[in-house]
Amino acid sequence: MTDTGHPLRVDDGKVSETVPGDATHIRAVQPEGFRAGEWARLRGTAALPGFPEGDRPCYLIEFPDGVTDFWPVEGGGYEFRKGLPA
């Protein structure tokens, strides 16, 4: 459930076709991105309700410290990779 009371649909463990190859991790590369430059695990995708244009497809991500977030699929500014960097 979102903080506005709308139901949240999460496809746990399924990552959108917009993710290249078999990527398991994502990071924001634009400087204004939340925790830009930090790698996070892709946990799945979600459809966030309540937007004028309809549900917004997002990546459900989790940082190593357990913080989770939703990043819009559209808009880009992400780098993807399989596994955590060494």
C-alpha positions as CSV (number, residue, x, y, z in Angstrom):
1,M,0.0,0.0,0.0
2,T,1.4,3.4,-0.9
3,D,1.3,6.3,1.6
4,T,-1.7,7.7,-0.3
5,G,-3.7,4.5,0.4
6,H,-3.5,3.2,-3.2
7,P,-2.8,-0.5,-3.6
8,L,0.7,-1.2,-4.9
9,R,1.2,-4.0,-7.4
10,V,4.7,-5.5,-7.1
11,D,6.0,-8.2,-9.4
12,D,8.5,-9.5,-6.9
13,G,11.6,-11.0,-8.4
14,K,10.6,-10.2,-12.0
15,V,12.5,-7.4,-13.7
16,S,11.1,-5.5,-16.6
17,E,12.3,-6.2,-20.2
18,T,13.9,-2.7,-20.1
19,V,16.8,-4.2,-18.1
20,P,19.6,-5.2,-20.4
21,G,20.6,-8.9,-20.4
22,D,20.6,-10.6,-17.1
23,A,21.4,-7.6,-14.9
24,T,20.9,-7.9,-11.2
25,H,22.0,-4.5,-10.0
26,I,21.4,-0.9,-10.9
27,R,22.8,2.5,-10.0
28,A,21.8,6.1,-10.8
29,V,24.4,7.8,-12.9
30,Q,22.8,11.3,-13.0
31,P,24.1,13.4,-10.1
32,E,20.6,14.3,-8.8
33,G,19.6,10.7,-8.5
34,F,18.8,9.2,-5.1
35,R,22.1,7.8,-3.8
36,A,23.7,8.3,-7.2
37,G,26.7,6.1,-7.9
38,E,25.7,3.5,-5.3
39,W,24.8,0.0,-6.5
40,A,21.5,-1.5,-5.5
41,R,19.9,-4.9,-6.1
42,L,17.0,-5.1,-8.6
43,R,14.2,-6.8,-6.6
44,G,11.5,-6.6,-9.2
45,T,9.1,-4.1,-10.8
46,A,6.1,-2.3,-9.4
47,A,3.3,-0.2,-10.8
48,L,2.9,2.9,-8.7
49,P,-0.7,4.2,-8.9
50,G,-2.0,7.8,-8.6
51,F,-0.3,9.5,-11.5
52,P,-2.5,11.5,-14.1
53,E,-1.1,9.4,-16.9
54,G,-1.9,6.1,-15.1
55,D,0.2,3.6,-13.2
56,R,3.9,4.4,-13.4
57,P,6.2,1.4,-13.9
58,C,9.1,1.4,-11.5
59,Y,12.1,-0.7,-10.5
60,L,11.9,-2.0,-6.9
61,I,15.5,-1.7,-5.6
62,E,17.3,-2.4,-2.4
63,F,20.6,-1.0,-1.3
64,P,23.1,-3.1,0.7
65,D,22.0,-1.4,4.0
66,G,18.4,-2.5,3.5
67,V,17.0,0.9,2.2
68,T,14.4,0.3,-0.6
69,D,13.2,2.7,-3.2
70,F,11.2,2.8,-6.4
71,W,12.9,4.2,-9.5
72,P,10.9,5.0,-12.7
73,V,11.6,2.7,-15.6
74,E,11.2,5.6,-18.0
75,G,13.6,8.4,-17.9
76,G,16.8,6.4,-17.8
77,G,20.0,7.7,-16.2
78,Y,20.8,4.2,-14.9
79,E,23.7,1.8,-15.3
80,F,23.0,-2.0,-15.0
81,R,25.3,-4.9,-14.3
82,K,25.2,-8.6,-13.3
83,G,26.4,-9.1,-9.7
84,L,28.1,-6.5,-7.4
85,P,31.2,-4.8,-8.6
86,A,34.5,-6.0,-7.0
